[in-house]
């Protein structure tokens, strides 16, 4: 099955404490159905000091379940579902169900 949400996509958070926020997908974990989105679901963690990293309380993004995010429509930025279309050359592309616009990526 082709991936509906990929790294670099603009997504809208649909539920949870970050509802309504828009961010870019940094990393996707397909086997866990989760993704890390820049600026969304930020948690604070205590970190021990290492040779390469400073200690203290740091903020970082935690993974969020893919069912709680939707792709932002390329036309107007509102949440949309994703469909697939095969172009004349045989290439399979993602399209926004809301506007029919092709999703880059």
C-alpha positions as CSV (number, residue, x, y, z in Angstrom):
1,X,0.0,0.0,0.0
2,X,1.3,3.4,-0.9
3,X,1.9,5.9,1.9
4,X,-0.7,8.6,2.2
5,X,1.5,10.8,4.5
6,X,5.2,11.3,3.7
7,X,8.1,13.2,5.1
8,X,7.9,16.9,4.1
9,X,4.1,17.0,3.8
10,X,2.1,19.9,5.4
11,X,-0.5,18.3,7.8
12,X,-3.3,19.6,10.0
13,X,-3.8,18.1,13.5
14,X,-7.4,17.0,13.8
15,X,-7.6,16.0,17.5
16,X,-5.8,16.2,20.8
17,X,-4.2,19.2,22.6
18,X,-2.5,20.4,19.4
19,X,-5.8,20.4,17.4
20,X,-5.9,22.9,14.5
21,X,-2.1,23.3,14.4
22,X,-0.4,23.0,11.0
23,X,3.1,21.6,10.7
24,X,5.6,19.8,8.4
25,X,6.2,16.0,8.8
26,X,9.8,15.5,9.9
27,X,9.7,11.7,10.2
28,X,7.2,8.9,9.6
29,X,7.2,5.5,11.4
30,X,5.0,3.4,9.1
31,X,5.2,0.2,11.2
32,X,3.8,2.1,14.2
33,X,1.4,4.4,12.2
34,X,3.0,7.5,13.8
35,X,4.7,10.6,12.6
36,X,6.8,13.4,14.1
37,X,5.5,16.9,13.1
38,X,7.5,20.1,13.6
39,X,6.1,22.2,16.4
40,X,3.3,19.8,17.2
41,X,2.9,17.6,20.4
42,X,6.0,19.2,22.0
43,X,7.0,17.5,25.3
44,X,9.6,18.4,27.8
45,X,12.1,15.8,28.9
46,X,14.9,15.7,31.4
47,X,18.2,14.7,29.7
48,X,21.4,13.6,31.3
49,X,24.5,15.4,30.1
50,X,26.7,13.6,27.6
51,X,29.9,14.5,25.8
52,X,27.9,15.7,22.7
53,X,24.8,17.0,24.4
54,X,24.0,19.4,27.2
55,X,22.0,18.2,30.2
56,X,18.8,19.7,31.6
57,X,15.2,20.0,30.5
58,X,14.8,19.9,26.7
59,X,11.7,20.3,24.5
60,X,11.2,17.9,21.6
61,X,8.4,16.7,19.4
62,X,6.8,13.4,20.3
63,X,5.3,11.1,17.6
64,X,1.5,11.5,16.9
65,X,-0.8,8.9,15.5
66,X,-1.5,9.2,11.8
67,X,-5.2,8.9,12.4
68,X,-5.1,12.2,14.2
69,X,-3.6,14.2,11.3
70,X,-4.8,15.0,7.8
71,X,-3.0,16.4,4.8
72,X,-3.4,20.1,4.2
73,X,-5.1,20.8,0.8
74,X,-2.5,22.4,-1.5
75,X,-5.2,24.8,-2.7
76,X,-6.5,26.3,0.6
77,X,-4.7,24.6,3.4
78,X,-7.8,22.9,4.9
79,X,-7.7,19.3,5.9
80,X,-8.4,16.8,3.2
81,X,-8.3,13.0,2.6
82,X,-5.9,11.5,0.1
83,X,-6.6,9.5,-3.0
84,X,-4.5,8.1,-5.8
85,X,-4.6,8.7,-9.5
86,X,-2.5,7.1,-12.3
87,X,-1.2,9.6,-14.8
88,X,-0.9,9.0,-18.6
89,X,2.8,8.0,-18.2
90,X,1.8,5.3,-15.7
91,X,3.0,7.2,-12.7
92,X,0.9,7.0,-9.5
93,X,0.4,10.3,-7.7
94,X,-1.5,11.4,-4.6
95,X,-4.4,13.8,-5.0
96,X,-6.5,15.8,-2.5
97,X,-10.0,14.5,-2.4
98,X,-11.3,18.0,-1.4
99,X,-10.0,19.9,-4.5
100,X,-8.7,17.2,-6.8
101,X,-5.4,18.9,-6.8
102,X,-2.2,16.9,-7.0
103,X,-0.1,16.6,-3.8
104,X,3.6,17.3,-4.4
105,X,6.1,14.8,-3.0
